Amino acid sequence: MAIENKHPAVKYTVGAQYICFNKMSDENEWTEEFEETVYKLPTVVDIDVSDNDDSYDLYASGDIYDSDTTTTSKEISETNVAFPTELLAKMKGDDVDSGVILEGGPTVRPFFAYGVPIMAKDGTYDMRWYPKCKLTENSDAAQTSTDSHSDQNDTITIKAYGFNDDKQIAVRAETANETLASLTEDSFFAAPLLTRDAVLALVSSSKSSSTASTTSSKSKTATE
């Protein structure tokens, strides 16, 4: 039996967060289509992602015959130094028009895709899209200013649900993997991704662009 040594890079920082609203159906159900705008917010102080699991043990003949664990959703809690008021209101399902927000009432909270990259010390990224999310909780607190600085942070909690027939919750790509090394943050978060093929298509496109750029540069040098 072979021993494979692993020396993964430690986490360095969380990057910006990305939000893209879903084009929900007339019945307010999630669809595989999203709005054109992806909001990038470089406001994250910290983020915590935890699994909501459903586990069971099946007993037979006085012993555990089988066991299983299903991750039914993920809870994403994050702290922000700031968050756009209108964007948060839209996530809450409030009535937003011309900068005026009417809060509360029997609203429907929209689905949205949530993305975030985690950078490691070696410069590689763990990039994640959670395609089917809803805002579940948020804080709105402020305090008076004093002679000493004190961060006035807001917290939001998001629940990510299974988005396909297999109830998978996230699409992740780690650039530490040689296959995905050419993948960039800008390309990965340009739009929500739902499949492995969509991620690999970005990698292929990135490699093609890099090859074309190199060829063009060589041709220009030869001409000169």
Contacts in CASP RR format, 6 or more apart in sequence:
PFRMAT RR
TARGET T0000
AUTHOR 0000-0000-0000
METHOD contacts of the structure
MODEL  1
MAIENKHPAVKYTVGAQYICFNKMSDENEWTEEFEETVYKLPTVVDIDVS
DNDDSYDLYASGDIYDSDTTTTSKEISETNVAFPTELLAKMKGDDVDSGV
ILEGGPTVRPFFAYGVPIMAKDGTYDMRWYPKCKLTENSDAAQTSTDSHS
DQNDTITIKAYGFNDDKQIAVRAETANETLASLTEDSFFAAPLLTRDAVL
ALVSSSKSSSTASTTSSKSKTATE
8 120 0 8 1.000
8 176 0 8 1.000
9 120 0 8 1.000
9 121 0 8 1.000
9 122 0 8 1.000
9 123 0 8 1.000
9 124 0 8 1.000
9 176 0 8 1.000
10 120 0 8 1.000
10 121 0 8 1.000
11 118 0 8 1.000
11 119 0 8 1.000
11 120 0 8 1.000
11 121 0 8 1.000
12 119 0 8 1.000
12 120 0 8 1.000
12 121 0 8 1.000
12 123 0 8 1.000
13 118 0 8 1.000
13 119 0 8 1.000
14 44 0 8 1.000
14 46 0 8 1.000
14 47 0 8 1.000
14 116 0 8 1.000
14 117 0 8 1.000
14 118 0 8 1.000
14 119 0 8 1.000
15 42 0 8 1.000
15 44 0 8 1.000
15 116 0 8 1.000
15 117 0 8 1.000
15 118 0 8 1.000
15 119 0 8 1.000
16 40 0 8 1.000
16 41 0 8 1.000
16 42 0 8 1.000
16 43 0 8 1.000
16 44 0 8 1.000
16 116 0 8 1.000
16 117 0 8 1.000
17 40 0 8 1.000
17 41 0 8 1.000
17 43 0 8 1.000
17 44 0 8 1.000
17 47 0 8 1.000
17 78 0 8 1.000
17 114 0 8 1.000
17 115 0 8 1.000
17 116 0 8 1.000
18 38 0 8 1.000
18 39 0 8 1.000
18 40 0 8 1.000
18 41 0 8 1.000
18 113 0 8 1.000
18 114 0 8 1.000
18 115 0 8 1.000
18 116 0 8 1.000
18 129 0 8 1.000
18 189 0 8 1.000
19 38 0 8 1.000
19 39 0 8 1.000
19 41 0 8 1.000
19 87 0 8 1.000
19 91 0 8 1.000
19 112 0 8 1.000
19 113 0 8 1.000
19 114 0 8 1.000
19 115 0 8 1.000
20 34 0 8 1.000
20 35 0 8 1.000
20 37 0 8 1.000
20 38 0 8 1.000
20 39 0 8 1.000
20 112 0 8 1.000
20 113 0 8 1.000
20 191 0 8 1.000
20 192 0 8 1.000
21 34 0 8 1.000
21 35 0 8 1.000
21 37 0 8 1.000
21 90 0 8 1.000
21 110 0 8 1.000
21 111 0 8 1.000
21 112 0 8 1.000
21 113 0 8 1.000
22 30 0 8 1.000
22 31 0 8 1.000
22 33 0 8 1.000
22 34 0 8 1.000
22 35 0 8 1.000
22 110 0 8 1.000
22 111 0 8 1.000
22 112 0 8 1.000
22 113 0 8 1.000
22 132 0 8 1.000
23 31 0 8 1.000
23 33 0 8 1.000
23 34 0 8 1.000
23 35 0 8 1.000
24 30 0 8 1.000
24 31 0 8 1.000
24 110 0 8 1.000
24 111 0 8 1.000
25 31 0 8 1.000
28 108 0 8 1.000
28 110 0 8 1.000
30 111 0 8 1.000
30 132 0 8 1.000
30 161 0 8 1.000
30 163 0 8 1.000
32 194 0 8 1.000
34 113 0 8 1.000
34 191 0 8 1.000
34 192 0 8 1.000
38 189 0 8 1.000
38 190 0 8 1.000
38 191 0 8 1.000
38 192 0 8 1.000
39 84 0 8 1.000
39 87 0 8 1.000
40 189 0 8 1.000
41 80 0 8 1.000
41 83 0 8 1.000
41 84 0 8 1.000
41 87 0 8 1.000
43 80 0 8 1.000
43 81 0 8 1.000
43 82 0 8 1.000
43 83 0 8 1.000
44 78 0 8 1.000
44 79 0 8 1.000
44 80 0 8 1.000
44 116 0 8 1.000
45 78 0 8 1.000
45 79 0 8 1.000
45 80 0 8 1.000
45 81 0 8 1.000
45 151 0 8 1.000
45 153 0 8 1.000
46 78 0 8 1.000
46 79 0 8 1.000
47 76 0 8 1.000
47 77 0 8 1.000
47 78 0 8 1.000
47 79 0 8 1.000
47 116 0 8 1.000
48 76 0 8 1.000
48 77 0 8 1.000
48 78 0 8 1.000
49 74 0 8 1.000
49 75 0 8 1.000
49 76 0 8 1.000
50 74 0 8 1.000
50 75 0 8 1.000
50 77 0 8 1.000
51 71 0 8 1.000
51 74 0 8 1.000
52 71 0 8 1.000
52 72 0 8 1.000
52 73 0 8 1.000
52 74 0 8 1.000
52 75 0 8 1.000
53 69 0 8 1.000
53 70 0 8 1.000
53 71 0 8 1.000
53 72 0 8 1.000
54 69 0 8 1.000
54 70 0 8 1.000
54 71 0 8 1.000
54 72 0 8 1.000
55 67 0 8 1.000
55 68 0 8 1.000
55 69 0 8 1.000
55 70 0 8 1.000
56 67 0 8 1.000
56 68 0 8 1.000
57 64 0 8 1.000
57 66 0 8 1.000
57 67 0 8 1.000
58 64 0 8 1.000
58 65 0 8 1.000
58 66 0 8 1.000
58 67 0 8 1.000
58 68 0 8 1.000
59 65 0 8 1.000
70 167 0 8 1.000
71 169 0 8 1.000
72 167 0 8 1.000
73 159 0 8 1.000
73 160 0 8 1.000
73 161 0 8 1.000
73 162 0 8 1.000
73 169 0 8 1.000
74 130 0 8 1.000
74 159 0 8 1.000
74 160 0 8 1.000
74 169 0 8 1.000
74 170 0 8 1.000
75 136 0 8 1.000
75 157 0 8 1.000
75 158 0 8 1.000
75 159 0 8 1.000
75 160 0 8 1.000
76 114 0 8 1.000
76 130 0 8 1.000
76 133 0 8 1.000
76 157 0 8 1.000
76 158 0 8 1.000
76 159 0 8 1.000
76 160 0 8 1.000
77 155 0 8 1.000
77 156 0 8 1.000
77 157 0 8 1.000
77 158 0 8 1.000
78 155 0 8 1.000
78 156 0 8 1.000
78 157 0 8 1.000
78 158 0 8 1.000
79 153 0 8 1.000
79 154 0 8 1.000
79 155 0 8 1.000
80 153 0 8 1.000
80 154 0 8 1.000
80 155 0 8 1.000
80 156 0 8 1.000
81 151 0 8 1.000
81 153 0 8 1.000
82 154 0 8 1.000
83 154 0 8 1.000
83 156 0 8 1.000
85 101 0 8 1.000
86 96 0 8 1.000
86 99 0 8 1.000
86 101 0 8 1.000
88 135 0 8 1.000
88 138 0 8 1.000
88 156 0 8 1.000
89 96 0 8 1.000
89 101 0 8 1.000
89 103 0 8 1.000
90 96 0 8 1.000
90 110 0 8 1.000
91 109 0 8 1.000
91 110 0 8 1.000
91 112 0 8 1.000
91 135 0 8 1.000
91 156 0 8 1.000
92 103 0 8 1.000
92 104 0 8 1.000
92 107 0 8 1.000
92 109 0 8 1.000
92 135 0 8 1.000
92 138 0 8 1.000
93 107 0 8 1.000
93 108 0 8 1.000
93 109 0 8 1.000
93 110 0 8 1.000
94 101 0 8 1.000
94 102 0 8 1.000
94 103 0 8 1.000
94 104 0 8 1.000
94 107 0 8 1.000
95 101 0 8 1.000
95 102 0 8 1.000
95 107 0 8 1.000
109 134 0 8 1.000
109 135 0 8 1.000
110 134 0 8 1.000
111 132 0 8 1.000
111 133 0 8 1.000
111 134 0 8 1.000
112 133 0 8 1.000
112 134 0 8 1.000
113 129 0 8 1.000
113 130 0 8 1.000
113 131 0 8 1.000
113 132 0 8 1.000
113 133 0 8 1.000
113 192 0 8 1.000
114 129 0 8 1.000
114 130 0 8 1.000
114 133 0 8 1.000
114 158 0 8 1.000
114 160 0 8 1.000
115 127 0 8 1.000
115 128 0 8 1.000
115 129 0 8 1.000
115 130 0 8 1.000
115 189 0 8 1.000
116 127 0 8 1.000
116 128 0 8 1.000
117 125 0 8 1.000
117 126 0 8 1.000
117 127 0 8 1.000
117 128 0 8 1.000
117 185 0 8 1.000
117 188 0 8 1.000
117 189 0 8 1.000
118 125 0 8 1.000
118 126 0 8 1.000
118 127 0 8 1.000
118 128 0 8 1.000
119 125 0 8 1.000
119 126 0 8 1.000
120 126 0 8 1.000
120 176 0 8 1.000
122 176 0 8 1.000
124 174 0 8 1.000
124 175 0 8 1.000
124 176 0 8 1.000
125 173 0 8 1.000
125 174 0 8 1.000
125 175 0 8 1.000
125 183 0 8 1.000
125 185 0 8 1.000
126 172 0 8 1.000
126 173 0 8 1.000
126 174 0 8 1.000
126 176 0 8 1.000
127 172 0 8 1.000
127 173 0 8 1.000
127 174 0 8 1.000
127 175 0 8 1.000
127 183 0 8 1.000
127 185 0 8 1.000
127 188 0 8 1.000
127 189 0 8 1.000
128 170 0 8 1.000
128 171 0 8 1.000
128 172 0 8 1.000
129 170 0 8 1.000
129 171 0 8 1.000
129 172 0 8 1.000
129 188 0 8 1.000
129 189 0 8 1.000
129 192 0 8 1.000
129 193 0 8 1.000
130 158 0 8 1.000
130 160 0 8 1.000
130 169 0 8 1.000
130 170 0 8 1.000
131 163 0 8 1.000
131 170 0 8 1.000
131 171 0 8 1.000
131 192 0 8 1.000
131 193 0 8 1.000
131 194 0 8 1.000
132 160 0 8 1.000
132 161 0 8 1.000
132 162 0 8 1.000
132 163 0 8 1.000
132 169 0 8 1.000
133 158 0 8 1.000
133 159 0 8 1.000
133 160 0 8 1.000
133 161 0 8 1.000
134 158 0 8 1.000
134 159 0 8 1.000
134 161 0 8 1.000
135 156 0 8 1.000
135 157 0 8 1.000
135 158 0 8 1.000
136 157 0 8 1.000
136 158 0 8 1.000
136 159 0 8 1.000
137 155 0 8 1.000
137 156 0 8 1.000
137 157 0 8 1.000
138 154 0 8 1.000
138 155 0 8 1.000
138 156 0 8 1.000
138 157 0 8 1.000
139 154 0 8 1.000
139 155 0 8 1.000
139 156 0 8 1.000
140 154 0 8 1.000
141 152 0 8 1.000
141 154 0 8 1.000
142 152 0 8 1.000
143 150 0 8 1.000
143 152 0 8 1.000
160 169 0 8 1.000
160 170 0 8 1.000
161 169 0 8 1.000
162 168 0 8 1.000
162 169 0 8 1.000
163 169 0 8 1.000
163 194 0 8 1.000
164 194 0 8 1.000
171 193 0 8 1.000
171 194 0 8 1.000
171 195 0 8 1.000
171 196 0 8 1.000
171 198 0 8 1.000
171 199 0 8 1.000
173 180 0 8 1.000
173 183 0 8 1.000
173 188 0 8 1.000
173 199 0 8 1.000
174 180 0 8 1.000
175 181 0 8 1.000
175 183 0 8 1.000
179 200 0 8 1.000
179 203 0 8 1.000
180 199 0 8 1.000
180 203 0 8 1.000
182 203 0 8 1.000
182 206 0 8 1.000
182 207 0 8 1.000
182 210 0 8 1.000
183 199 0 8 1.000
183 202 0 8 1.000
183 203 0 8 1.000
183 206 0 8 1.000
184 206 0 8 1.000
187 202 0 8 1.000
187 205 0 8 1.000
187 206 0 8 1.000
188 199 0 8 1.000
188 202 0 8 1.000
193 199 0 8 1.000
193 202 0 8 1.000
END
